[in-house]
Amino acid sequence: MNSLTRSAILGGLGFGLASLLVFATVAFGERWMYTHLGLWGAYLTWTALFIGLGGGVLLPLVSAPWRGGRFVGLFGLAFFLYAVGWVAAYFLARGSRLGEWLGSLLGSLAMGQAFVVGFKVRKAPLRLAAVLFLANSVGYFVGSALNDMYARPTGMLLWGGVYGICLGAGLGAVLFLTPKQAAAL
């Protein structure tokens, strides 16, 4: 198994588990979170959970000098920008399917750009965003379809798992490619 495949699998499995945990808070606690934290508080909490859990499970996929706080900070910024882009597009398009697609695109571009700048990648920066967009979109829309097919909490948990596995595989691939590209310069 080559290192790119290994990174994609480990990223998918790790981020899939992290996403499943975050989506479990939606499946079982969404109403409580909206009532006690408000809309923005709930979204900020979910973003923070993705950053903390996701950054932690992806950490083994990066090499020195990126291990530790340096990567967690970069991932935190990248995922926060992704969330801002996604949520802004989604709410501006009033929760429509178009808003979901625009959110996936803008969020993926923002996350990819954060990795490009952070890792100082000069070659093929749009390729990274394209990998993230494809992985994010497949995970989100397949997961959403599963959520529509099954009642809560099962549908929401399936959504979280599929979304996390797909986006995590994309993140694993990007984390394998970015330092390699930067080091090649």
C-alpha positions as CSV (number, residue, x, y, z in Angstrom):
1,M,0.0,0.0,0.0
2,N,1.6,3.3,-1.0
3,S,1.7,6.2,1.4
4,L,-0.9,8.3,-0.4
5,T,-3.4,5.4,-0.1
6,R,-2.4,4.8,3.5
7,S,-2.9,8.5,4.3
8,A,-6.3,8.6,2.7
9,I,-7.4,5.4,4.5
10,L,-6.1,6.6,7.9
11,G,-7.5,10.1,7.4
12,G,-10.9,8.6,6.4
13,L,-11.0,6.2,9.4
14,G,-9.8,8.8,11.9
15,F,-11.9,11.7,10.7
16,G,-14.8,9.4,10.1
17,L,-14.8,8.5,13.8
18,A,-14.4,12.2,14.8
19,S,-17.3,13.2,12.5
20,L,-19.5,10.4,13.9
21,L,-18.9,11.8,17.4
22,V,-19.8,15.3,16.3
23,F,-22.9,14.2,14.4
24,A,-23.9,12.2,17.5
25,T,-24.3,15.5,19.3
26,V,-26.6,16.6,16.5
27,A,-28.5,13.4,16.4
28,F,-29.1,13.3,20.2
29,G,-28.6,16.9,21.3
30,E,-29.5,19.4,18.5
31,R,-32.7,20.7,20.1
32,W,-30.9,21.1,23.5
33,M,-28.0,22.9,21.8
34,Y,-30.2,25.3,19.9
35,T,-32.2,26.1,23.0
36,H,-29.2,26.6,25.3
37,L,-26.5,27.8,22.9
38,G,-28.6,29.4,20.1
39,L,-28.0,28.8,16.4
40,W,-24.5,30.4,16.3
41,G,-23.4,28.8,19.6
42,A,-24.4,25.4,18.3
43,Y,-22.5,25.9,15.0
44,L,-19.5,27.2,16.8
45,T,-19.5,24.3,19.2
46,W,-19.7,21.8,16.3
47,T,-16.9,23.6,14.5
48,A,-14.7,23.5,17.7
49,L,-15.4,19.8,18.1
50,F,-14.4,19.1,14.5
51,I,-11.3,21.1,14.9
52,G,-10.3,19.5,18.2
53,L,-11.2,15.9,17.3
54,G,-10.3,16.2,13.6
55,G,-7.0,17.8,14.3
56,G,-6.1,15.2,16.8
57,V,-6.8,12.2,14.6
58,L,-5.0,13.8,11.6
59,L,-1.9,14.7,13.5
60,P,-0.2,11.3,12.9
61,L,-0.4,12.0,9.2
62,V,2.0,15.0,9.3
63,S,5.7,14.9,9.7
64,A,8.1,17.1,11.6
65,P,8.1,20.0,11.9
66,W,4.3,19.9,11.6
67,R,3.6,17.5,14.5
68,G,2.0,19.1,17.5
69,G,0.6,22.6,18.0
70,R,1.8,24.0,14.7
71,F,-0.4,21.6,12.7
72,V,-3.3,21.8,15.1
73,G,-3.2,25.6,14.7
74,L,-3.1,25.3,10.9
75,F,-5.9,22.7,10.8
76,G,-7.9,24.8,13.2
77,L,-7.6,27.8,10.9
78,A,-8.3,25.7,7.8
79,F,-11.4,24.1,9.2
80,F,-12.7,27.4,10.7
81,L,-12.4,29.0,7.2
82,Y,-14.1,26.0,5.7
83,A,-17.0,26.3,8.2
84,V,-17.3,30.1,7.6
85,G,-17.4,29.6,3.8
86,W,-19.9,26.7,4.1
87,V,-22.2,28.3,6.6
88,A,-22.2,31.7,4.8
89,A,-23.1,30.2,1.5
90,Y,-25.7,27.9,3.0
91,F,-27.5,30.6,4.9
92,L,-27.2,33.2,2.1
93,A,-28.9,30.7,-0.2
94,R,-31.5,30.1,2.5
95,G,-30.7,26.5,3.1
96,S,-31.3,25.4,-0.5
97,R,-29.5,22.6,-2.4
98,L,-27.7,25.4,-4.3
99,G,-26.5,26.7,-0.9
100,E,-25.2,23.3,0.0
101,W,-23.2,23.0,-3.3
102,L,-21.9,26.6,-2.9
103,G,-21.0,25.9,0.7
104,S,-19.1,22.8,-0.3
105,L,-17.2,24.7,-3.0
106,L,-16.5,27.8,-0.9
107,G,-15.6,25.8,2.2
108,S,-13.3,23.5,0.2
109,L,-11.6,26.5,-1.5
110,A,-11.1,28.2,1.8
111,M,-9.7,25.1,3.5
112,G,-7.4,24.4,0.5
113,Q,-6.1,27.9,0.5
114,A,-5.3,27.7,4.2
115,F,-3.2,24.6,3.5
116,V,-1.6,26.2,0.5
117,V,-0.5,29.2,2.5
118,G,0.4,27.3,5.6
119,F,2.4,24.6,3.9
120,K,3.8,27.1,1.4
121,V,2.7,25.1,-1.6
122,R,3.5,26.7,-4.9
123,K,2.5,24.0,-7.4
124,A,-1.0,23.0,-8.2
125,P,-2.9,24.8,-5.4
126,L,-6.2,24.3,-7.1
127,R,-5.6,20.5,-7.1
128,L,-5.8,20.5,-3.3
129,A,-9.1,22.4,-3.3
130,A,-10.4,20.1,-6.0
131,V,-9.5,17.0,-3.9
132,L,-11.2,18.6,-0.8
133,F,-14.3,19.6,-2.9
134,L,-14.8,16.1,-4.3
135,A,-14.3,14.4,-1.0
136,N,-16.4,16.9,0.9
137,S,-19.3,16.8,-1.7
138,V,-19.4,13.0,-2.0
139,G,-19.5,12.6,1.8
140,Y,-22.0,15.4,2.4
141,F,-24.5,14.5,-0.3
142,V,-24.3,10.7,0.0
143,G,-24.6,11.2,3.8
144,S,-27.5,13.6,3.4
145,A,-29.3,11.0,1.2
146,L,-28.8,8.4,3.9
147,N,-30.1,10.8,6.5
148,D,-33.2,11.3,4.3
149,M,-33.7,7.5,4.0
150,Y,-33.5,6.7,7.7
151,A,-35.1,8.2,10.8
152,R,-33.1,9.9,13.5
153,P,-30.8,9.1,15.1
154,T,-29.7,6.4,12.6
155,G,-29.8,8.7,9.5
156,M,-27.9,11.4,11.2
157,L,-25.2,9.0,12.4
158,L,-24.9,7.4,8.9
159,W,-24.5,11.0,7.5
160,G,-21.8,11.8,10.0
161,G,-19.9,8.6,9.3
162,V,-20.0,8.8,5.5
163,Y,-19.2,12.5,5.5
164,G,-16.3,12.0,7.9
165,I,-14.8,9.0,6.0
166,C,-15.0,10.9,2.7
167,L,-13.7,14.2,3.8
168,G,-11.1,12.5,6.0
169,A,-9.8,10.6,3.0
170,G,-9.5,13.8,1.1
171,L,-7.8,15.5,4.0
172,G,-5.4,12.5,4.3
173,A,-4.6,12.8,0.7
174,V,-4.0,16.5,0.9
175,L,-1.8,16.1,4.0
176,F,0.3,13.6,2.1
177,L,0.5,15.8,-1.0
178,T,1.2,19.2,0.5
179,P,4.4,18.7,2.4
180,K,5.7,16.6,-0.6
181,Q,5.0,19.4,-3.0
182,A,6.4,22.1,-0.7
183,A,9.6,20.0,-0.1
184,A,10.1,19.5,-3.9
185,L,10.6,23.2,-4.5
